[in-house]
Amino acid sequence: MGAAKKGKGIPIIEVNAEWCKRCGICIDFCPTDVYDRAEDGLPLVARGDDCIWCDLCELRCPDFAINLKPKEGEAVS
């Protein structure tokens, strides 16, 4: 079961396939192994419930192709 940062909950993880150059930085930096790599290299959210909302994937993405946002009805503190 996921252990999201206190007060943040588990985010919706969006990967913009048009912007992503499939470098794998998000996959490599994820401490909880949330992503799998598709055959074409696109990161796939395979274990979203394991996301701890550390922001490493979003912050390290050179293409700004990853966006973490709260699930509908959840506030981020």
C-alpha positions in Angstrom: 0.0 0.0 0.0 1.2 3.5 -0.8 2.7 5.8 1.8 2.0 9.3 0.4 3.6 12.3 2.1 1.7 13.4 5.1 -1.3 15.5 4.1 -0.9 15.1 0.4 -2.7 11.8 -0.3 -2.0 9.8 -3.5 -1.8 11.9 -6.6 -3.1 11.5 -10.1 0.1 11.1 -12.2 -0.2 12.5 -15.8 2.4 11.7 -18.4 2.2 13.8 -21.6 3.2 11.4 -24.3 3.6 14.2 -26.8 6.2 16.1 -24.7 8.0 13.1 -23.3 11.3 12.2 -25.1 11.4 8.9 -23.2 14.7 9.6 -21.4 13.8 7.4 -18.4 14.8 10.0 -15.7 11.4 9.7 -14.0 11.7 5.9 -14.0 15.2 5.9 -12.6 14.6 8.5 -9.9 11.4 7.1 -8.5 12.1 5.8 -5.0 9.0 3.6 -4.9 9.2 2.1 -8.5 5.8 3.6 -9.6 6.7 3.5 -13.3 7.2 0.8 -15.9 8.7 1.4 -19.3 6.6 0.8 -22.4 8.2 -0.8 -25.4 8.6 2.7 -27.0 10.2 4.0 -23.7 7.2 6.0 -22.5 6.9 5.8 -18.7 3.7 4.0 -17.6 2.2 4.5 -14.2 2.1 0.9 -13.1 1.9 1.3 -9.3 0.3 4.7 -8.8 -0.9 3.8 -5.3 2.8 3.5 -4.2 3.5 7.1 -5.1 4.8 9.1 -2.1 4.4 12.4 -3.9 8.2 13.1 -3.5 8.0 15.2 -6.8 11.2 13.8 -8.1 9.7 12.6 -11.4 8.0 16.0 -12.0 11.0 18.1 -10.9 13.6 16.1 -12.8 11.6 15.7 -16.1 13.5 17.9 -18.6 10.4 18.0 -20.9 7.9 19.0 -18.2 5.9 16.0 -19.3 4.9 14.7 -15.9 2.3 16.4 -13.7 1.2 15.3 -10.2 -2.1 16.7 -9.0 -4.5 15.8 -6.2 -7.4 13.5 -6.9 -10.7 15.3 -7.3 -12.1 16.4 -4.0 -8.8 16.1 -2.2 -6.9 19.2 -1.0 -3.2 19.4 -0.8 -1.8 20.7 2.4 
